[in-house]
């Protein structure tokens, strides 16, 4: 694929990069149905990738699986032998733990990920975990062939003796180097002044966008938004290795009149928006109780977030029509299933993906620190134009992210 175009990197940085997203069938495996068609290698092999804010590594189903291995709905593999630009990084087979999904055996390589957009294609040199084996119902129902991690922090050392919780995380930087957003900055595809990635998806048309390096001006005057400052998930020592997920303080969650959790001074909860996920998942007690009441009563779910410097106290109301989802394919095809999944070990955490994000315009905001590395500022969420009124809060002023004179990049980060 020819990567040259009339657009210079400087112009690209001003325009940002728009990547179309496609919705596959909604399956009951907890993974987002949304993916982008991207190329890998030279000549480019077109594969389906999730842009995944719940992971800190890049991976792809590969020809190492053979013709009978790594069965998944997406159906494609990256053939390492057909790419002229592929290089091995480490052929030692290691195990990547996907938590309740099971394990993936991988080797590590390096090649170009080809991003296509209206502006210009761009080749992003990237380390990749190449799957050698994986099994299980959740993988079998996966709509995509691989994932590109968009973590809050791309890497933060975790002591070798510390517990390492399994939730789509890489904890050994010696094995591979995953810095996708940094690569976009280095190549001038996005600018340090606009370190954003946003998602806007429409489940009716099955079309969406992942946008890097610019904001949608249609939301510049909106008052129906919330700013969710990044705060490190720190429920206990066992989750210290989950520093890379996009979490923010959670004030409370309820379903109908029934309280599911309530933050207190001595007992904190966190809320996470994960673009690689679909359903609500997290704290076992919260999710079990939510599922039971949702199945029996179909009540609204209410999530409240505390006031901060850029938005007042937030209230989000998610009706049963959003969380009670028709399953399009897979084991539960044709059924309506409430999307709440308990996950052992994720105490005090409420995480959700496309079930909620399909009704929002969501922006993940970074900033460049003194060491020229990206670090998280927080998430901005807006009621989607023409969509349901999920965010009940109306702010007094437009979002500061659209106001250069009061950029939220000045926020002090917690939990570092």
Order of alpha helices (4+ residues) and beta strands (2+ residues): alpha-beta-beta-beta-beta-beta-beta-beta-alpha-beta-alpha-beta-beta-beta-beta-beta-beta-beta-beta-alpha-beta-beta-alpha-beta-beta-beta-beta-alpha-beta-beta
